[in-house]
Amino acid sequence: MRPTVDVPLTVNRECAVPLAVQVAGQLRDAMRAGGLRAGERLPSTRGLAALLGVSRTVVTDAYQQLYAEGWLDGRHGSGTYVADGTLPHENGQARAVGAPVSVPAGAPFSAPLSAPRRAHREAAPRGVVDLRPGRPWVSGYDETAWRRAWRSAGDLPLNAFPDPYGHPELRELLAEHLRRARAVPVGAGNVMVTRGTGNGLDLIAATLLRPGDRAGVEEPGWRAARRIFASRGAEVVPCPVDEQGVIVEALPDDLRVLYTTPAHQFPVGGRLPIPRRERLLAWARRTGAIVVEDDYDAEFRYDVAPLPALYGLDPGRVVLLGTLSKSLGPDVGLGWLVAPADLLDAVAERRMYVADRTSGPVQRAVTTLLERGDLDRHLRRMRLEYARRRAAIVEALGPYVRGDTAGLHVMVTLPAGVVPGLVRRAGERGVLLDTTEAHHHGPTRVHGLVLGYGSASRADVRRGCAVIRELMPAEGA
């Protein structure tokens, strides 16, 4: 057993910052600076609590946060260690923010390529349990707050010259929301109001990509991202993921843009640990690539505080996309794009060129929801409700569940040959399911189900999981 490393820590009881946050922050800084190195053993929670004169709960909470971020590794019977793969900053100094984003001159204003027509996804018939991902519980909103927001929207006159950046008041409120909810230090000057994630991603693609540029998308990953990049003439490059997220070492050096979902990888469900986030940003700085971070359901976490957004770690190389489609509903049609000011200006110019805009009344209504705190209250209610549904899935299918710490979906791992028949038989019994196969660009690497619990009631979640459990092969079969 390795000796325990001596950790120089202090706590300030007069500071407004909670003690557990102080301890976690000092340990994190020590690992970043190289004072604590991979493989070194930390004191026990009891021992460190005694040394600092705090309760054991304080140290336990600090360790749990660092476990969640990927900084620490627990080894049964031997203690807590600094995880392998942590990257201290060079010479103990903080890394510099990346160079400004270069926008290609004369990048094309290409129209999206036509795609095969397909029926849009409709609500499941009465009595059918829909466990497909991608839909929130749209009936959970506060009707009084919703009506009040739309009355305020009706009080404003129509604008003959919509601002391509969005209403200034809403941009300020969104910046504050991101600072409060996602610890993103951003000002309104870096925020653009969009019609949602797809709109924001298409604006970025139209601004940055020339025909033939290579654009990376996680594999498996969000199908719409592949279609958007392809529609702008890019060569789509599948970038493999594991249970934690995108594999940095597998990224090619010639990508112009990489689309990633680090807070809750879709569909596998992993969250990118802090050390890997730093390696990803180091790759982006070295290659000149732009990382597009989709923060699509980061508001919903069920274990510890959310990990910091990539944008907050390096605003010079990251574009952050967000949306209200998961927190309120897709029909609201509002999201945001956070980027360096020069890139945001280029996107605004393109937006004006193609007459793309976000509805003014929708912006006014969302402004009211944010001003009055209605959106925050809604998120708190839904976080509790979704946590109960997620718990029902874990209780029923626990050993097979992956990616259950956040968001509105989990992955259920299954042998490849089992999935098609199980989905078919579940459908015959009134349970609609989605598979990982549908989210691959090439051959299926990850096999299983993608279970969404946003749009199904708790009773329906339990019923659907019971059907799945009955149809799963017996263990050892």
C-alpha positions in Angstrom: 0.0 0.0 0.0 1.3 3.4 -0.9 1.9 6.0 1.9 -0.7 8.7 2.3 0.3 12.0 0.8 0.5 15.0 3.0 -2.1 17.5 1.8 -1.7 21.1 2.9 -5.3 22.3 3.3 -7.1 25.0 5.3 -10.7 25.9 5.8 -12.2 29.4 6.5 -15.3 29.2 8.6 -16.0 32.9 8.1 -16.1 32.5 4.3 -19.5 32.3 2.6 -18.2 29.4 0.5 -19.3 26.0 2.0 -16.5 24.0 3.7 -16.9 21.0 1.4 -16.6 23.3 -1.6 -13.4 24.9 -0.1 -11.8 21.4 0.5 -12.7 20.2 -3.0 -11.4 23.4 -4.6 -8.1 23.2 -2.9 -7.6 19.5 -3.8 -8.6 20.2 -7.4 -6.1 23.1 -7.6 -3.4 20.9 -6.1 -4.0 18.2 -8.8 -4.0 20.7 -11.6 -0.8 22.3 -10.4 1.0 18.9 -9.9 1.2 19.1 -6.1 -0.9 15.9 -6.2 0.0 13.4 -8.9 -1.8 10.4 -10.4 -1.7 7.4 -8.2 -1.0 9.2 -4.9 -3.1 8.2 -2.0 -5.2 10.8 -0.1 -6.0 10.7 3.6 -9.1 8.9 4.7 -12.2 11.0 5.2 -12.0 10.4 8.9 -8.3 11.4 9.1 -8.6 14.5 6.9 -11.7 15.6 8.9 -9.8 15.3 12.1 -6.8 17.2 10.7 -9.0 20.1 9.5 -11.3 20.1 12.5 -14.5 19.6 10.4 -17.1 16.9 10.3 -16.5 13.8 8.3 -19.5 14.7 6.1 -17.6 17.8 4.8 -14.7 15.7 3.6 -17.0 13.0 2.2 -19.0 15.5 0.2 -15.7 17.0 -1.1 -14.4 13.6 -2.2 -17.7 12.7 -3.8 -17.6 15.8 -5.9 -14.1 15.0 -7.1 -15.0 11.4 -7.7 -17.9 12.7 -10.0 -15.5 15.0 -11.8 -13.1 12.2 -12.5 -10.2 13.5 -10.3 -10.3 10.7 -7.7 -10.4 6.9 -7.9 -11.5 4.6 -5.1 -9.9 1.2 -4.6 -11.8 -1.2 -2.5 -10.0 -1.8 0.8 -7.1 0.5 0.1 -8.4 4.0 0.1 -8.8 7.0 -2.2 -6.3 7.9 -4.9 -5.7 10.6 -7.5 -7.0 9.1 -10.7 -4.8 8.2 -13.6 -4.9 10.6 -16.5 -5.0 13.8 -14.6 -3.1 16.5 -16.4 -1.4 19.2 -14.3 -1.0 22.6 -15.9 2.4 23.2 -17.4 4.9 24.5 -14.9 2.2 24.7 -12.3 0.6 27.6 -14.2 -2.9 27.9 -15.5 -3.1 27.3 -19.3 -3.7 30.3 -21.5 -7.1 30.7 -23.2 -6.9 29.6 -26.9 -6.3 31.9 -29.7 -9.2 33.8 -31.3 -11.4 31.8 -33.7 -10.7 32.2 -37.3 -13.7 32.5 -39.6 -13.1 31.4 -43.1 -13.5 34.2 -45.6 -16.2 33.5 -48.1 -17.5 30.4 -46.4 -20.6 29.3 -48.3 -24.2 30.2 -47.6 -25.2 26.8 -48.8 -28.8 25.7 -48.4 -29.5 22.4 -46.5 -29.5 19.4 -48.8 -32.8 17.7 -49.2 -33.4 14.7 -47.1 -35.8 11.8 -47.4 -39.3 12.7 -46.2 -40.3 11.0 -43.0 -43.3 11.3 -40.8 -42.7 13.4 -37.7 -42.9 11.7 -34.4 -46.4 11.9 -32.9 -47.6 11.3 -29.4 -48.1 7.7 -28.4 -51.7 6.4 -28.6 -53.6 6.2 -25.3 -52.5 3.2 -23.3 -49.1 2.9 -25.1 -46.0 3.5 -23.0 -43.5 5.7 -24.9 -39.9 5.2 -23.5 -38.2 6.7 -26.5 -35.7 9.5 -25.7 -35.8 13.2 -26.6 -39.1 14.4 -25.1 -39.7 16.2 -21.7 -42.8 16.2 -19.6 -44.6 19.1 -21.2 -47.6 18.8 -18.9 -45.5 19.8 -15.8 -45.4 23.5 -16.3 -47.1 26.2 -14.1 -50.1 27.3 -16.2 -50.4 30.5 -14.3 -46.8 31.5 -14.9 -47.1 30.4 -18.6 -50.2 32.6 -19.2 -48.6 35.6 -17.4 -45.5 35.2 -19.6 -47.6 35.3 -22.8 -49.6 38.3 -21.6 -46.4 40.2 -21.2 -45.4 39.2 -24.7 -48.6 40.6 -26.0 -47.9 44.0 -24.5 -44.9 44.6 -26.8 -45.3 46.0 -30.3 -44.0 44.1 -33.3 -40.4 44.8 -34.3 -39.7 45.6 -37.9 -36.0 45.1 -37.5 -35.3 42.0 -35.3 -31.9 42.0 -33.6 -29.9 38.9 -34.9 -28.3 38.6 -31.5 -31.6 38.5 -29.7 -33.4 40.9 -27.2 -30.8 42.6 -25.0 -32.8 41.9 -21.8 -33.1 38.2 -22.6 -29.4 37.9 -23.4 -28.5 39.5 -20.0 -30.9 37.1 -18.2 -29.5 34.1 -20.1 -26.0 35.1 -19.2 -27.0 35.3 -15.5 -28.8 31.9 -15.8 -25.6 30.3 -17.2 -23.5 31.9 -14.5 -25.8 30.6 -11.8 -26.8 27.2 -13.2 -23.7 26.2 -15.1 -20.9 28.2 -13.6 -20.2 29.7 -17.0 -18.5 33.2 -16.6 -20.1 34.9 -19.6 -21.5 38.3 -20.4 -24.5 39.2 -22.6 -22.1 40.2 -25.4 -21.2 36.5 -25.9 -24.8 35.2 -26.0 -27.0 34.9 -29.0 -30.7 33.9 -28.7 -31.5 31.0 -31.2 -34.4 28.9 -32.1 -32.9 25.9 -30.4 -29.9 23.6 -30.6 -30.3 22.5 -34.2 -30.6 26.2 -35.3 -27.5 27.1 -33.3 -25.5 24.2 -34.7 -26.5 25.0 -38.3 -25.6 28.7 -37.8 -22.1 27.6 -36.6 -21.7 25.1 -39.5 -22.7 27.7 -42.1 -20.2 30.2 -40.6 -17.2 27.9 -40.1 -17.4 25.1 -42.6 -16.4 25.1 -46.3 -17.3 22.2 -48.6 -14.9 19.4 -47.8 -14.0 20.5 -44.3 -14.0 17.6 -41.8 -16.5 17.8 -38.9 -16.4 15.3 -36.1 -19.5 13.9 -34.4 -19.6 11.4 -31.5 -20.1 7.8 -32.5 -22.8 6.9 -31.5 -24.2 10.4 -31.3 -26.9 12.8 -32.2 -28.1 12.0 -35.8 -29.2 15.6 -36.4 -25.7 16.9 -35.9 -24.4 14.6 -38.7 -27.2 15.7 -41.0 -26.5 19.4 -40.3 -22.8 19.1 -41.0 -23.4 17.1 -44.2 -26.0 19.7 -45.4 -23.3 22.3 -45.2 -20.9 20.3 -47.4 -18.7 18.9 -44.6 -17.2 15.4 -44.5 -18.7 13.9 -41.3 -16.1 12.0 -39.2 -17.4 9.5 -36.6 -15.5 10.0 -33.3 -15.7 7.0 -30.9 -16.9 7.3 -27.4 -16.6 5.1 -24.3 -18.7 5.0 -21.1 -17.3 8.4 -20.1 -17.6 10.3 -23.4 -15.6 11.1 -26.5 -12.1 9.4 -26.6 -9.7 12.3 -27.1 -6.8 10.1 -28.2 -8.9 8.8 -31.1 -9.6 12.3 -32.5 -7.9 13.1 -35.8 -5.9 16.3 -36.1 -7.6 17.7 -39.2 -11.1 18.4 -37.8 -12.4 21.9 -38.3 -15.2 21.4 -35.8 -16.1 18.7 -33.2 -19.6 18.3 -31.9 -19.7 16.8 -28.4 -22.1 16.3 -25.5 -19.8 16.2 -22.4 -22.4 16.8 -19.7 -24.4 13.7 -20.6 -23.3 11.9 -23.8 -26.1 11.0 -26.1 -27.0 8.2 -26.2 -24.5 6.3 -24.0 -25.0 8.7 -21.1 -21.4 9.2 -19.9 -20.1 12.5 -18.5 -16.7 13.6 -19.5 -14.3 13.8 -16.5 -12.4 17.0 -15.8 -9.0 15.5 -16.8 -10.3 14.3 -20.1 -12.0 17.7 -20.7 -8.6 19.3 -20.3 -7.0 16.9 -22.7 -9.8 17.7 -25.2 -9.2 21.4 -24.9 -5.5 20.8 -25.3 -6.2 18.9 -28.5 -8.4 21.8 -29.8 -5.7 24.4 -29.0 -3.0 22.2 -30.7 -5.1 21.5 -33.9 -7.0 24.8 -34.1 -10.4 22.9 -34.0 -13.5 24.5 -32.6 -15.4 22.4 -30.0 -19.2 22.7 -30.2 -20.5 21.8 -26.7 -24.2 20.7 -26.7 -25.5 21.3 -23.1 -28.9 19.9 -24.0 -30.0 18.5 -20.6 -27.4 19.6 -18.2 -30.0 21.2 -15.9 -31.0 17.7 -14.7 -28.5 16.0 -12.4 -29.2 13.5 -9.7 -25.9 12.9 -7.7 -23.6 15.9 -7.3 -23.2 19.4 -8.7 -22.9 19.6 -12.5 -19.4 19.5 -13.9 -18.2 22.9 -15.3 -19.0 23.5 -18.9 -16.2 23.3 -21.5 -16.8 26.9 -22.5 -15.9 28.0 -19.0 -12.6 26.2 -19.2 -11.6 27.8 -22.5 -13.9 30.4 -24.0 -11.6 30.9 -27.0 -12.0 27.4 -28.5 -15.5 26.4 -27.4 -19.0 27.2 -28.7 -21.7 26.4 -26.1 -25.3 25.5 -27.3 -28.3 25.4 -25.0 -32.0 25.0 -25.3 -35.3 25.1 -23.5 -36.6 22.1 -25.4 -35.8 19.7 -22.5 -36.6 22.0 -19.6 -39.9 23.5 -21.0 -40.7 21.8 -24.3 -39.6 21.7 -28.0 -42.6 23.8 -29.0 -41.1 26.9 -27.2 -38.5 27.1 -29.9 -35.8 29.0 -28.0 -32.2 28.3 -27.3 -28.8 30.1 -27.0 -25.4 30.1 -28.6 -22.4 31.3 -26.5 -19.2 32.0 -28.4 -16.2 34.4 -28.7 -17.4 37.9 -29.7 -15.7 37.8 -33.1 -17.3 34.5 -34.0 -20.7 35.7 -32.7 -20.5 38.7 -34.9 -19.8 36.5 -37.9 -22.8 34.3 -37.1 -25.0 37.4 -36.7 -23.9 38.6 -40.2 -24.8 35.2 -41.7 -28.0 35.2 -39.9 -29.1 38.5 -41.3 -28.1 37.3 -44.8 -30.5 34.4 -44.7 -33.2 36.2 -42.7 -33.0 33.8 -39.8 -34.5 35.1 -36.6 -36.0 34.0 -33.2 -39.6 35.0 -32.6 -39.8 38.3 -30.7 -43.0 37.3 -28.7 -41.3 34.0 -27.6 -38.2 35.9 -26.4 -40.4 38.3 -24.4 -42.3 35.4 -22.8 -39.1 33.6 -21.8 -37.7 36.9 -20.5 -40.7 37.1 -18.1 -40.2 33.5 -17.0 -36.6 34.3 -16.1 -37.2 37.7 -14.6 -39.8 36.3 -12.1 -37.9 33.1 -11.3 -40.6 30.9 -12.8 -38.2 29.0 -14.9 -35.9 28.2 -11.9 -38.9 27.0 -9.9 -40.0 24.8 -12.8 -36.6 23.3 -13.1 -36.5 22.4 -9.4 -39.9 20.7 -9.6 -39.0 18.8 -12.7 -35.6 17.7 -11.3 -37.4 16.0 -8.4 -40.0 14.4 -10.7 -37.4 13.1 -13.2 -35.3 11.8 -10.3 -38.2 9.6 -9.2 -38.7 8.2 -12.7 -35.0 7.6 -13.1 -35.0 5.8 -9.8 -37.8 3.5 -11.0 -35.7 2.5 -14.0 -32.6 1.9 -11.9 -34.7 -0.2 -9.4 -36.1 -2.4 -12.2 -33.1 -2.7 -14.5 -30.2 -1.6 -12.3 -27.3 -4.0 -13.4 -27.9 -3.1 -17.0 -28.3 0.7 -16.7 -25.6 3.1 -17.8 -25.5 6.9 -17.8 -28.1 7.4 -15.1 -26.5 10.4 -13.3 -28.1 13.1 -15.4 -30.5 14.0 -18.2 -33.7 12.4 -19.3 -32.5 9.1 -20.6 -30.4 6.1 -19.7 -28.8 3.3 -21.7 -29.6 -0.3 -21.0 -26.8 -2.6 -22.2 -27.8 -5.8 -23.9 -26.2 -8.4 -26.2 -26.4 -7.5 -29.9 -28.7 -10.4 -30.9 -31.2 -9.7 -28.2 -32.2 -6.1 -29.1 -34.3 -6.4 -32.3 -36.6 -9.1 -30.9 -37.0 -7.5 -27.6 -38.0 -4.2 -29.2 -40.5 -6.0 -31.4 -42.1 -7.9 -28.6 -42.2 -4.9 -26.3 -44.0 -3.0 -29.1 -46.6 -5.8 -29.4 -47.2 -5.3 -25.6 -47.6 -1.5 -26.0 -44.1 -0.3 -25.0 -42.3 1.8 -27.6 -38.5 1.6 -27.4 -35.4 3.1 -29.1 -32.1 1.3 -29.7 -28.4 2.5 -29.8 -28.2 1.1 -33.4 -30.2 4.1 -34.7 -27.6 6.5 -33.4 -24.6 5.1 -35.2 -23.1 6.6 -38.3 -21.4 3.3 -39.3 -21.5 -0.3 -37.9 -23.1 -0.6 -34.5 -20.4 -0.5 -31.7 -22.6 -0.1 -28.7 -25.6 -2.4 -28.3 -28.7 -1.8 -26.1 -31.7 0.3 -25.5 -31.9 4.1 -25.1 -34.7 4.6 -22.5 -36.2 8.1 -22.2 -38.2 8.9 -19.1 -39.1 12.5 -19.8 -42.5 12.0 -21.4 -43.8 9.0 -19.5 -45.4 9.1 -16.1 -43.8 7.2 -13.2 -46.5 4.6 -13.4 -45.8 4.1 -17.2 -42.1 4.0 -16.5 -42.6 1.2 -14.0 -44.9 -0.7 -16.4 -42.6 -0.3 -19.3 -39.6 -1.5 -17.3 -41.5 -4.5 -16.1 -42.2 -5.5 -19.7 -38.5 -5.0 -20.6 -37.4 -7.1 -17.6 -39.7 -9.9 -18.5 -38.4 -10.0 -22.1 -34.7 -9.8 -21.2 -32.8 -13.1 -21.4 -32.3 -14.9 -18.2 -28.9 -14.2 -16.6 -26.4 -16.8 -17.7 -28.5 -17.9 -20.7 
